[in-house]
Amino acid sequence: MKGRVVLIGVIVFVVTLLVWYGYSLSSDDFNVTSSDFSIEDTSPVTQYVICSDADTVILNNEQGVWRLFGTDMYVEEKKIAIVNNLLPLVVIDAPVEYKYSAAIDKGDIKSFKKVVVKSGDDIIRTYKFYDSGTDIFVDVDNKEAPCYLKITGVSGELSDLFSTDRRYWLSNIVFSVSPHNITEISVIYTDRDKKSFRLMRKANGQFVLSENDNEGDDIANSDKLYSFLSFASSLSYKSLKKSAEFADANSSDLIARITLKTKKDYVIDVYRKVDELGEEDLFNAYVIYNNSNVVYEVPYISLDKFLKEYSYFK
């Protein structure tokens, strides 16, 4: 009996030793900690570069506003907040087994996604994600010490936070600007039966109203003016259309060109939406923002806050 107990003890000891040895070989000299994988403070982060074999998405922070890099398209604040809030909670679950580490060295397992986290021109972290077929593990900053990771208090994989689908990140905002930063709004109609107008902020902060694009010093109705500025400071869309879809829609001439002058110009070109039979959609229109190749389908109820006439402010 005593011999059997001793034998079992030896077996347990050997198995424990082998498991420990296997993990210790997984990165030759495993000396990384959870702090090597997490980002304790994400407030300095200004860019996420997310790459897969098929796509690359770059999320860029410009003065506190997240956009898709190279575009004026806004990132959904909740989506970026999830990433920023969870990265500090990343901890090591375990180092990977030696066979997977060796397979990476041989090139038998290749990363399926790479994420570069930057602050300005400085790289904070570089994550490489690998899939063993059953589990996902991560290498960071090319330390050759891949690990299984978990997010404290959250189920799911770290890689799931970083989608390479642009549509996943996009908010439904065409643009948003503080009313206090608006210095001028012009609404120019191509239909001459409608009355175009321009509102300009004077040095004393008061807005003056002019008909069409003329110089003028009419004082706008203050209640209507500030209501207009408040509602016209942002625009949301219903869906995105490709340029080819827009061209095929046989849209009619421009209804209006709306220009908001702040520190940068916001130019919104509004088009009627016409179906294949030439019937106008009474509920939706097309918008092109700052001459981009993105076409937004916008409900008229959202555009109504812009599409006022000169007489509205009298």
N, C-alpha and C positions, 0 to 999 in steps of 0.2 A: 504493500500500500504506500509505504513511504517512498519507495523507488518510483512508483507511478507519479506521485506528486512532484518529485524532483524532475522527472522527465517532462511533465506538463510545464513546469516552471522554465525549463531550458528552452522548450519549443516557443513559449510566449516571448521569452527574452530574444531568441533568434529572429522571430517574426518582427518584433518591435525594432530590432537593430536593422533588419533589411529595409523596413519601411522608412526609417529615418535616413538610412544610407541612400535609398532611392531618391528621396526628396532632396537630400544634400547635393546629389549629383545633378539635379535638374538645372542648376545654374552654375555649376563648378564651384563657385564660392558664394553661396546665397547670403547676401548681407543687406538686403533691402528691407524697408519697413513700409507701413501703410502710408506714411507721409511722402514716400517717393511716388506714390500713385495718385493720391488725392491732391486737391488744390485748396489749401486752407482758406484763402481769401480770393474770391473770384471778382471782386470789385475792380481790380486793375485790368481785367480781360477786355480786350477791344476787338478780338477776332477769333472765330472758330473756322478752320479749314477742314472740311470733311470730304474725304476721298474714298471712292471705291473703284473697281475696275471699269464701271460703266459711267459714273457721274462724279462731279465735284461740286460741292455747295460751299460758298463762303458767306458767313454771317459777319457783318461788320458793324461796329458800334461807332456812330458819328455823333459826338457831343451828346451822349446819353440816349440816342435813338438808334435802334437796331434795324438794319436794312440788308437785303441781299446785295452783296458787293457788286458795284458797277451798275446798279439800278436805283430807281427811286421807290422800289417796292418794300413795304414795311414787313418786318418779322413780327409774328404774333407774340406779344409781350409774355403771355402765360407760358409759351413753349420755351422761350429763352430763360425765363425765371426758373423753370423746372431744372434745366441744366445747371444754372448758376447756383441753385440751392442744394443740388444733390452731389456735385463734385467734391465739396468738402467732406462728405459722408462716406467716401469710398475707402474701404479697408481690404486688406489681404485676407482671403479665405484660406488659401494654401498655395505653396509653390507647385508648379506643374510637375508631372512625372518625368523622369529622365528621358523616356522614349519620345515624348513630345518635344522636349527641348532639342534632342538630337535630330528629330525630323525637321525642325525649323532650320537647324544648322545645315542640313543636307539639301534644303530647299524642297523637301517633300510636302511640307505644310507651308502655305503662303498666307500672308495676312489678307483678309477680305475687306478690311476697312482701316483707314488711318485718319487720326484726328490730331491736328496741330492747334494748340491753344496759344494765342499770342497776346502780348501787351505792347502795343506799338510795333516796333521792329524786333522786339525780343521774344523768343520762344519760351513759354512757361513750361509746357509739357507737350510731349509727342506720344500719343497712344497708338499702338498697333494691335489690332484684334485678330485672333486666330481661332479657327473652328476645328476641333478634333473629330468632329462627326457626332459627338455626344455632348460636349461641353465647350464653352467659349472661354479663352484665357487671353491675357493682355500682357504685352511688353511695353515698357515706358522708357522714353529717352534712349532707346537702343542699348539698354543696360544688359541685354541678353539674360534677363532674369524674369521670364514670363510667369505670371501668377493667375490663379483663379481669384476673382475679385467679387465682392458683394457691396451693396450699398446699405449702410446701417438703417434698419427699420423699413426697408423697401424690398419687395420681391422684383425679380426681373434682372436683365443683363444691362451692364453699363453701355454696351454698344447700341442698345435700343434707344438710348437718348439722342443718338446722332444719326438722323435720317439723311439720306442723299436725295430725297424727293423734295424738290423746291416747293411743291404745293403744300407739303406738310408744314413748312415754316411760315407760309404767307398768312398775314392777317387779311381781313377784307377791307382794309383802309387804302384808298387811293392816295390820300395825303391828309396831313393834319398840321395845323399851325395855330399858335395862340392868337386870338383876336387882337391882343395888344400889340402884336408885331406887324399887323397889316397896315401898310401906309397908303395903299391904293387898290381899288377894285374897279375893273372895267368889264362890262358885259356888252359885247358887240353882236347884234343880230344880223343875219344875212337877209332876213325877211324885213323889208323896209317899213312894213305896216306896224311892226313892233318898234318900240322906242328904246334904243340903246342908251346906256348911261355910264358915267364915270364918277366914282367917289374918291376924293383925295384928302389926305390928312394934312392940315396946315401945321405950321411950327407951334402953334398954341394947342395942338391936339384936336382941334375941331375939324370935322369933315365938311367939305363943300361938295355940292352936287352939280354936275353939268349934264346937259342932254347930248347924246351921241358922244363924240370925242372932242367936243368943243371945250374951250376954257369957260369956266363959269364960277359963280360965287354964291349960288343958291344954298340956303341952309336946309339940310334934310331934316325931316321929322325925327327928332332924337330917339323916340321910343322905337320907331320902325328901323332906324339906322342901327342901333345897338343890337336889336333883335336879329337883324340881317347879318351883321358882323359875327355874332355868336354862332348862328346856324351855318353860315357859309365858311367857317374856319376848318371844316373837314368834309370829306366825302368818302362814302363806303360803296362797295360794288357788290353785285349779285354773283357774277361769274366772270371768268377770264376767257377770252377768245383769241385764237391764233389770227395772225394778219390775213392769212388765206381765207379763213372763215368769214372775216369781216368784209373782204373784197367780194366774196361770193354772195354776201347778203344784199348786194345791190343797194347800198345805203344812199340816201339822197344827199343833197348839198348840206353843208354845215348849217346847223341851227344857230349856234352861238359860239363865240370864243370868249372865255372867261380868264382874266389875268389878275392874279393877286400879286402885288409887289411887296415883298418883305426884304430879307437879306438876300433872297434869291427869288426869281420869278416862278410862279406856279401857273402854267398855261394849260387850260382844259378846253379841248375841242369836243363839241357835242354834236353827234350825228343822229338822225332818225334811224330807227331800225325798221327795215322793210322786208317782208317775206318774198318768197318766189313769185307770188301772184301780184306783187306790187302793193300789197296792203301794209299800211303802217301799223306797227305795234304801238298801241295806245298806252301801254304800261311800262315799257322799257326803252332805253336809248343806248347808243354806244358812246363811249368816251375814250379819247386818246389823250394821255397826260404827258406834257413836255415833249411832244413829238417822238415818243418811244414807239417800239414795235409791238407793244402790249396793248390790246384792246379790251376795255372793261365794259361789261354789260351792267348798266346802272338803272335802277328803277326811277321812273319819273318823279316819284314821291321824294326821292333823295335829291334830285336835281331841282325840284321846285324851289328850294331855298335860294338857289342862284338865279333862276330864270324869272327875275322880277323885271319890271319896266320902269322907265323914268318916273311915270306918274305915281308909282307906288310910294315914293319917298316924299311926296308933296304934302 
